[in-house]
């Protein structure tokens, strides 16, 4: 039996974590995490610190409202080091359910969203020790019809399209 590579080990740790999250399994999700984890969703500052704070975040903000049922994850890149992995991805969904960790207090709009995410995941002793999650909230709000982009340097779903195809024209300078 061959030993797993660093990439395979980190993929397994984060894959188990994501599988539990997407299944809505609170205890399973927490079992994939280090004893004193933290989560920070940068644009909204919603997350949790320590075992109790992270449990509260998952129980009240994430489990049951992770993403709407039609969510799609498109990995652009994944970078590894001994103690972390960094995902660059596009997440697409129709805003048909509440997503309080991402859009606190907003009722579903029924609008389609494509947004670029960067997720930095700390790994400690084979467990997730932290997640720092960042996305372009302004372009999400444009897509939901909550910000008028006229005269602003905002492109809505264009940011995801440009990441998929860097040869697309620059929306501001041609």
C-alpha positions in Angstrom: 0.0 0.0 0.0 1.4 3.4 -1.0 1.4 6.3 1.3 -0.8 9.2 0.3 0.8 12.4 -1.0 0.4 15.7 0.8 -2.2 16.8 -1.7 -4.2 13.5 -1.3 -4.2 13.9 2.5 -5.3 17.5 2.5 -7.9 16.8 -0.2 -9.3 14.0 2.0 -9.4 16.2 5.2 -11.2 19.0 3.4 -13.4 16.7 1.3 -14.7 15.0 4.4 -15.4 18.4 6.0 -17.3 19.6 2.9 -19.2 16.4 2.5 -20.5 16.7 6.1 -21.3 20.4 5.6 -23.2 19.8 2.4 -25.1 16.9 3.9 -26.2 19.2 6.8 -24.5 16.9 9.3 -23.6 19.2 12.3 -21.9 16.5 14.4 -20.1 15.1 11.4 -18.9 18.6 10.4 -17.6 19.3 13.8 -15.8 15.9 14.0 -13.7 17.0 11.0 -12.4 20.0 12.9 -9.5 20.6 15.3 -10.3 21.3 19.0 -10.1 25.1 18.8 -11.2 26.0 15.3 -12.3 29.3 13.9 -14.2 30.4 10.8 -14.3 33.9 9.3 -16.5 34.9 6.4 -14.6 38.1 5.6 -17.3 40.2 3.8 -19.9 39.6 6.5 -17.6 38.9 9.5 -20.0 36.0 10.3 -18.3 32.9 11.7 -17.2 31.5 15.0 -14.2 31.3 17.3 -13.4 28.2 19.4 -15.4 25.0 19.6 -18.5 26.7 21.0 -18.5 29.6 18.6 -18.0 27.3 15.6 -20.7 25.0 16.8 -23.1 28.0 17.1 -22.1 29.2 13.6 -22.8 25.9 12.0 -26.0 25.2 14.0 -27.6 28.6 13.5 -26.0 30.1 10.3 -24.8 27.3 8.0 -26.4 23.8 8.5 -29.7 23.9 6.6 -28.8 27.1 4.7 -25.4 26.3 3.3 -26.5 27.0 -0.3 -29.7 26.5 -2.3 -30.2 23.1 -3.9 -28.9 24.1 -7.3 -25.5 25.2 -6.1 -22.5 24.3 -8.3 -18.8 24.5 -7.3 -16.3 25.0 -10.0 -12.7 24.8 -8.9 -10.3 27.1 -10.7 -7.2 26.2 -8.7 -6.1 24.6 -5.4 -2.7 25.4 -3.8 -1.2 23.3 -1.0 1.3 23.7 1.8 2.0 21.5 4.8 -0.6 23.2 7.0 -3.1 24.7 4.6 -4.9 24.6 1.3 -6.2 27.5 -0.7 -9.1 27.1 -3.1 -10.0 29.6 -5.8 -13.5 28.7 -7.1 -16.6 29.9 -8.7 -19.8 29.2 -6.8 -23.1 29.5 -8.8 -26.6 29.2 -7.4 -30.1 30.6 -7.6 -31.0 32.6 -4.5 -34.0 30.6 -3.5 -33.3 30.1 0.2 -31.9 32.2 3.0 -28.1 32.2 3.2 -27.6 34.1 6.5 -23.8 33.5 6.6 -23.4 35.2 3.2 -26.5 37.4 2.9 -27.6 38.1 6.4 -31.2 39.2 6.7 -31.9 39.0 3.0 -34.9 37.0 1.9 -34.5 34.9 -1.3 -34.6 37.0 -4.5 -34.9 34.2 -7.0 -31.9 35.6 -8.9 -29.0 33.7 -10.3 -25.6 34.4 -8.8 -22.0 33.5 -9.9 -19.4 34.5 -7.5 -15.6 34.0 -7.2 -14.6 32.7 -3.8 -11.2 32.2 -2.2 -11.2 29.7 0.7 -8.1 29.3 2.9 -8.3 26.2 5.0 -5.9 25.6 7.9 -5.1 21.9 8.7 -3.8 20.8 12.0 -3.2 17.1 12.9 -5.5 15.9 10.1 -8.4 18.2 11.0 -9.7 21.6 9.8 -8.4 24.2 12.2 -9.7 27.3 10.4 -11.5 28.6 7.3 -11.0 32.1 6.0 -13.5 32.7 3.3 -13.6 35.7 1.0 -15.8 36.7 -2.0 -16.8 39.8 -3.8 -20.0 40.8 -2.0 -20.5 44.0 -4.1 -20.8 41.9 -7.3 -23.2 39.5 -5.5 -25.4 42.4 -4.5 -25.4 43.6 -8.1 -26.6 40.2 -9.3 -29.3 40.2 -6.7 -30.5 43.7 -7.9 -29.6 45.3 -4.6 -26.8 47.6 -6.0 -27.1 49.6 -9.2 -23.7 49.2 -10.8 -24.1 52.3 -13.0 -21.0 54.5 -12.7 -19.4 52.0 -10.3 -16.5 49.6 -11.0 -18.7 46.6 -10.5 -19.3 43.8 -13.1 -21.7 41.4 -11.4 -21.3 37.9 -12.9 -18.7 39.3 -15.3 -16.0 38.7 -12.6 -16.6 34.9 -12.7 -16.8 35.0 -16.5 -13.4 36.8 -16.7 -11.8 34.2 -14.3 -13.1 31.4 -16.6 -11.8 33.2 -19.7 -9.1 35.8 -19.1 -9.2 36.8 -22.8 -12.6 38.5 -22.3 -12.4 42.3 -22.9 -11.8 44.5 -19.9 -15.2 46.0 -19.0 -13.8 49.4 -18.2 -10.9 50.0 -20.6 -11.6 47.6 -23.5 
